[in-house]
Amino acid sequence: MTEQQRLLADVLERYGESWRISRSDVPDVWTAVCRPTPAALHILVAHSLPELSEKLAKANGGESQHR
């Protein structure tokens, strides 16, 4: 398993229940979408998986969970 695959598994384990995480090829970005209430929509966008991991950690009120 590559480092990228390990990080993706970690991100999905930590945030996958509350965030929908996906990667787009054009443009090449990672996105995370959360709908905490029917009227609220939170969207995070990052150019790399480590950057998305950092943003998810901050959005969830914690420090970076990136290893």
N, CA, C and O atoms as CSV, one atom per row, in Angstrom:
chain,resi,resn,atom,element,x,y,z
A,1,MET,N,N,0.858,-1.185,0.000
A,1,MET,CA,C,0.000,0.000,0.000
A,1,MET,C,C,0.898,1.240,0.000
A,1,MET,O,O,1.833,1.338,0.795
A,2,THR,N,N,0.611,2.167,-0.884
A,2,THR,CA,C,1.418,3.386,-0.984
A,2,THR,C,C,1.048,4.358,0.139
A,2,THR,O,O,0.039,4.186,0.823
A,3,GLU,N,N,1.879,5.370,0.309
A,3,GLU,CA,C,1.600,6.391,1.333
A,3,GLU,C,C,0.281,7.109,1.031
A,3,GLU,O,O,-0.490,7.406,1.943
A,4,GLN,N,N,0.026,7.386,-0.250
A,4,GLN,CA,C,-1.223,8.045,-0.663
A,4,GLN,C,C,-2.425,7.170,-0.298
A,4,GLN,O,O,-3.434,7.677,0.192
A,5,GLN,N,N,-2.324,5.879,-0.530
A,5,GLN,CA,C,-3.419,4.961,-0.197
A,5,GLN,C,C,-3.636,4.878,1.308
A,5,GLN,O,O,-4.774,4.821,1.772
A,6,ARG,N,N,-2.545,4.872,2.070
A,6,ARG,CA,C,-2.666,4.845,3.535
A,6,ARG,C,C,-3.332,6.118,4.043
A,6,ARG,O,O,-4.189,6.068,4.927
A,7,LEU,N,N,-2.935,7.260,3.482
A,7,LEU,CA,C,-3.534,8.526,3.904
A,7,LEU,C,C,-5.015,8.557,3.545
A,7,LEU,O,O,-5.833,9.004,4.349
A,8,LEU,N,N,-5.371,8.093,2.355
A,8,LEU,CA,C,-6.774,8.060,1.966
A,8,LEU,C,C,-7.574,7.164,2.905
A,8,LEU,O,O,-8.671,7.535,3.324
A,9,ALA,N,N,-7.044,5.999,3.239
A,9,ALA,CA,C,-7.731,5.103,4.170
A,9,ALA,C,C,-7.916,5.781,5.526
A,9,ALA,O,O,-8.971,5.653,6.146
A,10,ASP,N,N,-6.896,6.498,5.985
A,10,ASP,CA,C,-6.967,7.209,7.267
A,10,ASP,C,C,-8.019,8.320,7.220
A,10,ASP,O,O,-8.815,8.464,8.147
A,11,VAL,N,N,-8.019,9.101,6.142
A,11,VAL,CA,C,-8.994,10.194,5.995
A,11,VAL,C,C,-10.409,9.632,5.959
A,11,VAL,O,O,-11.304,10.168,6.612
A,12,LEU,N,N,-10.618,8.561,5.206
A,12,LEU,CA,C,-11.954,7.965,5.125
A,12,LEU,C,C,-12.392,7.390,6.471
A,12,LEU,O,O,-13.564,7.486,6.836
A,13,GLU,N,N,-11.457,6.796,7.206
A,13,GLU,CA,C,-11.789,6.243,8.520
A,13,GLU,C,C,-12.171,7.355,9.504
A,13,GLU,O,O,-13.136,7.220,10.257
A,14,ARG,N,N,-11.412,8.443,9.490
A,14,ARG,CA,C,-11.655,9.544,10.435
A,14,ARG,C,C,-12.890,10.373,10.087
A,14,ARG,O,O,-13.647,10.766,10.974
A,15,TYR,N,N,-13.093,10.636,8.802
A,15,TYR,CA,C,-14.106,11.616,8.405
A,15,TYR,C,C,-15.194,11.069,7.487
A,15,TYR,O,O,-16.148,11.781,7.176
A,16,GLY,N,N,-15.070,9.835,7.054
A,16,GLY,CA,C,-15.986,9.276,6.070
A,16,GLY,C,C,-17.441,9.185,6.502
A,16,GLY,O,O,-18.333,9.182,5.653
A,17,GLU,N,N,-17.700,9.111,7.803
A,17,GLU,CA,C,-19.084,9.029,8.260
A,17,GLU,C,C,-19.819,10.353,8.120
A,17,GLU,O,O,-21.029,10.365,7.896
A,18,SER,N,N,-19.104,11.468,8.249
A,18,SER,CA,C,-19.775,12.766,8.201
A,18,SER,C,C,-19.459,13.582,6.946
A,18,SER,O,O,-20.143,14.566,6.663
A,19,TRP,N,N,-18.434,13.186,6.196
A,19,TRP,CA,C,-18.042,13.917,4.985
A,19,TRP,C,C,-18.042,12.969,3.790
A,19,TRP,O,O,-17.591,11.829,3.899
A,20,ARG,N,N,-18.548,13.440,2.644
A,20,ARG,CA,C,-18.433,12.692,1.385
A,20,ARG,C,C,-17.150,13.177,0.715
A,20,ARG,O,O,-17.046,14.346,0.345
A,21,ILE,N,N,-16.188,12.298,0.561
A,21,ILE,CA,C,-14.864,12.658,0.056
A,21,ILE,C,C,-14.692,12.072,-1.344
A,21,ILE,O,O,-14.972,10.897,-1.582
A,22,SER,N,N,-14.224,12.923,-2.268
A,22,SER,CA,C,-14.032,12.457,-3.638
A,22,SER,C,C,-12.892,13.216,-4.305
A,22,SER,O,O,-12.435,14.250,-3.818
A,23,ARG,N,N,-12.446,12.667,-5.442
A,23,ARG,CA,C,-11.381,13.301,-6.223
A,23,ARG,C,C,-11.897,13.525,-7.630
A,23,ARG,O,O,-12.535,12.651,-8.217
A,24,SER,N,N,-11.617,14.690,-8.159
A,24,SER,CA,C,-12.007,15.046,-9.518
A,24,SER,C,C,-10.750,15.138,-10.383
A,24,SER,O,O,-9.717,15.636,-9.938
A,25,ASP,N,N,-10.848,14.657,-11.609
A,25,ASP,CA,C,-9.702,14.736,-12.517
A,25,ASP,C,C,-9.580,16.095,-13.193
A,25,ASP,O,O,-8.470,16.581,-13.413
A,26,VAL,N,N,-10.705,16.709,-13.521
A,26,VAL,CA,C,-10.680,18.015,-14.185
A,26,VAL,C,C,-11.662,18.937,-13.492
A,26,VAL,O,O,-12.868,18.753,-13.656
A,27,PRO,N,N,-11.222,19.897,-12.745
A,27,PRO,CA,C,-9.827,20.141,-12.370
A,27,PRO,C,C,-9.358,19.107,-11.357
A,27,PRO,O,O,-10.173,18.479,-10.682
A,28,ASP,N,N,-8.064,18.934,-11.253
A,28,ASP,CA,C,-7.468,17.935,-10.371
A,28,ASP,C,C,-7.529,18.422,-8.923
A,28,ASP,O,O,-6.608,19.081,-8.441
A,29,VAL,N,N,-8.621,18.092,-8.237
A,29,VAL,CA,C,-8.817,18.526,-6.851
A,29,VAL,C,C,-9.485,17.417,-6.043
A,29,VAL,O,O,-10.120,16.517,-6.592
A,30,TRP,N,N,-9.323,17.508,-4.733
A,30,TRP,CA,C,-10.031,16.678,-3.768
A,30,TRP,C,C,-11.124,17.530,-3.155
A,30,TRP,O,O,-10.914,18.714,-2.888
A,31,THR,N,N,-12.295,16.936,-2.928
A,31,THR,CA,C,-13.389,17.668,-2.292
A,31,THR,C,C,-13.950,16.849,-1.139
A,31,THR,O,O,-13.906,15.618,-1.142
A,32,ALA,N,N,-14.476,17.562,-0.160
A,32,ALA,CA,C,-15.185,16.945,0.960
A,32,ALA,C,C,-16.456,17.761,1.167
A,32,ALA,O,O,-16.409,18.988,1.252
A,33,VAL,N,N,-17.585,17.073,1.248
A,33,VAL,CA,C,-18.877,17.733,1.389
A,33,VAL,C,C,-19.574,17.178,2.628
A,33,VAL,O,O,-19.642,15.967,2.837
A,34,CYS,N,N,-20.084,18.086,3.433
A,34,CYS,CA,C,-20.810,17.709,4.643
A,34,CYS,C,C,-22.107,18.504,4.681
A,34,CYS,O,O,-22.127,19.686,4.341
A,35,ARG,N,N,-23.179,17.858,5.091
A,35,ARG,CA,C,-24.460,18.533,5.237
A,35,ARG,C,C,-24.919,18.322,6.690
A,35,ARG,O,O,-25.656,17.381,6.985
A,36,PRO,N,N,-24.468,19.216,7.599
A,36,PRO,CA,C,-24.784,19.040,9.020
A,36,PRO,C,C,-26.269,19.214,9.344
A,36,PRO,O,O,-26.773,18.611,10.292
A,37,THR,N,N,-26.955,20.018,8.577
A,37,THR,CA,C,-28.402,20.182,8.712
A,37,THR,C,C,-28.972,20.292,7.299
A,37,THR,O,O,-28.216,20.528,6.356
A,38,PRO,N,N,-30.269,20.129,7.130
A,38,PRO,CA,C,-30.836,20.241,5.779
A,38,PRO,C,C,-30.586,21.598,5.117
A,38,PRO,O,O,-30.571,21.689,3.889
A,39,ALA,N,N,-30.392,22.638,5.904
A,39,ALA,CA,C,-30.199,23.972,5.341
A,39,ALA,C,C,-28.732,24.379,5.216
A,39,ALA,O,O,-28.436,25.440,4.667
A,40,ALA,N,N,-27.809,23.555,5.714
A,40,ALA,CA,C,-26.384,23.912,5.708
A,40,ALA,C,C,-25.600,22.959,4.812
A,40,ALA,O,O,-25.866,21.758,4.771
A,41,LEU,N,N,-24.637,23.517,4.103
A,41,LEU,CA,C,-23.770,22.729,3.245
A,41,LEU,C,C,-22.344,23.230,3.433
A,41,LEU,O,O,-22.067,24.414,3.236
A,42,HIS,N,N,-21.442,22.335,3.812
A,42,HIS,CA,C,-20.036,22.688,3.980
A,42,HIS,C,C,-19.247,21.983,2.892
A,42,HIS,O,O,-19.390,20.776,2.696
A,43,ILE,N,N,-18.411,22.738,2.182
A,43,ILE,CA,C,-17.599,22.181,1.108
A,43,ILE,C,C,-16.145,22.585,1.326
A,43,ILE,O,O,-15.837,23.761,1.519
A,44,LEU,N,N,-15.260,21.598,1.292
A,44,LEU,CA,C,-13.823,21.845,1.366
A,44,LEU,C,C,-13.209,21.382,0.053
A,44,LEU,O,O,-13.585,20.335,-0.474
A,45,VAL,N,N,-12.265,22.156,-0.479
A,45,VAL,CA,C,-11.586,21.815,-1.727
A,45,VAL,C,C,-10.088,21.958,-1.504
A,45,VAL,O,O,-9.635,22.921,-0.885
A,46,ALA,N,N,-9.315,20.991,-2.013
A,46,ALA,CA,C,-7.860,21.027,-1.849
A,46,ALA,C,C,-7.194,20.444,-3.087
A,46,ALA,O,O,-7.780,19.621,-3.790
A,47,HIS,N,N,-5.967,20.878,-3.346
A,47,HIS,CA,C,-5.216,20.377,-4.495
A,47,HIS,C,C,-4.540,19.043,-4.216
A,47,HIS,O,O,-4.126,18.351,-5.146
A,48,SER,N,N,-4.424,18.672,-2.930
A,48,SER,CA,C,-3.781,17.402,-2.592
A,48,SER,C,C,-4.518,16.759,-1.422
A,48,SER,O,O,-5.237,17.425,-0.679
A,49,LEU,N,N,-4.326,15.464,-1.277
A,49,LEU,CA,C,-4.954,14.747,-0.171
A,49,LEU,C,C,-4.411,15.196,1.192
A,49,LEU,O,O,-5.201,15.340,2.125
A,50,PRO,N,N,-3.099,15.423,1.349
A,50,PRO,CA,C,-2.629,15.938,2.635
A,50,PRO,C,C,-3.262,17.302,2.983
A,50,PRO,O,O,-3.587,17.560,4.142
A,51,GLU,N,N,-3.430,18.160,1.981
A,51,GLU,CA,C,-4.066,19.458,2.211
A,51,GLU,C,C,-5.522,19.275,2.630
A,51,GLU,O,O,-5.996,19.970,3.529
A,52,LEU,N,N,-6.234,18.353,1.995
A,52,LEU,CA,C,-7.620,18.093,2.375
A,52,LEU,C,C,-7.687,17.544,3.797
A,52,LEU,O,O,-8.576,17.915,4.564
A,53,SER,N,N,-6.766,16.677,4.149
A,53,SER,CA,C,-6.715,16.129,5.502
A,53,SER,C,C,-6.559,17.242,6.539
A,53,SER,O,O,-7.221,17.232,7.577
A,54,GLU,N,N,-5.683,18.193,6.249
A,54,GLU,CA,C,-5.476,19.344,7.152
A,54,GLU,C,C,-6.763,20.163,7.286
A,54,GLU,O,O,-7.147,20.551,8.389
A,55,LYS,N,N,-7.415,20.419,6.164
A,55,LYS,CA,C,-8.647,21.210,6.191
A,55,LYS,C,C,-9.759,20.487,6.945
A,55,LYS,O,O,-10.528,21.120,7.670
A,56,LEU,N,N,-9.850,19.179,6.783
A,56,LEU,CA,C,-10.860,18.408,7.507
A,56,LEU,C,C,-10.609,18.453,9.011
A,56,LEU,O,O,-11.541,18.586,9.804
A,57,ALA,N,N,-9.342,18.342,9.390
A,57,ALA,CA,C,-8.996,18.410,10.814
A,57,ALA,C,C,-9.411,19.754,11.401
A,57,ALA,O,O,-9.988,19.804,12.487
A,58,LYS,N,N,-9.125,20.835,10.696
A,58,LYS,CA,C,-9.500,22.168,11.177
A,58,LYS,C,C,-11.014,22.346,11.216
A,58,LYS,O,O,-11.547,22.936,12.156
A,59,ALA,N,N,-11.704,21.842,10.205
A,59,ALA,CA,C,-13.160,21.972,10.145
A,59,ALA,C,C,-13.846,21.186,11.259
A,59,ALA,O,O,-14.960,21.514,11.667
A,60,ASN,N,N,-13.178,20.156,11.741
A,60,ASN,CA,C,-13.741,19.346,12.812
A,60,ASN,C,C,-13.242,19.794,14.177
A,60,ASN,O,O,-13.393,19.075,15.165
A,61,GLY,N,N,-12.649,20.977,14.232
A,61,GLY,CA,C,-12.254,21.580,15.500
A,61,GLY,C,C,-11.012,21.007,16.143
A,61,GLY,O,O,-10.756,21.257,17.321
A,62,GLY,N,N,-10.236,20.245,15.396
A,62,GLY,CA,C,-9.037,19.650,15.975
A,62,GLY,C,C,-7.791,20.090,15.266
A,62,GLY,O,O,-7.820,20.807,14.267
A,63,GLU,N,N,-6.709,19.639,15.815
A,63,GLU,CA,C,-5.417,19.878,15.178
A,63,GLU,C,C,-5.269,18.908,14.015
A,63,GLU,O,O,-6.099,18.019,13.823
A,64,SER,N,N,-4.225,19.085,13.257
A,64,SER,CA,C,-3.965,18.223,12.112
A,64,SER,C,C,-3.881,16.769,12.537
A,64,SER,O,O,-3.272,16.441,13.556
A,65,GLN,N,N,-4.495,15.908,11.753
A,65,GLN,CA,C,-4.432,14.473,12.020
A,65,GLN,C,C,-3.490,13.800,11.024
A,65,GLN,O,O,-3.345,12.577,11.033
A,66,HIS,N,N,-2.843,14.600,10.159
A,66,HIS,CA,C,-1.951,14.059,9.143
A,66,HIS,C,C,-0.726,13.424,9.798
A,66,HIS,O,O,-0.090,14.029,10.661
A,67,ARG,N,N,-0.406,12.211,9.384
A,67,ARG,CA,C,0.755,11.510,9.958
A,67,ARG,C,C,1.910,11.557,9.019
A,67,ARG,O,O,2.976,11.022,9.324
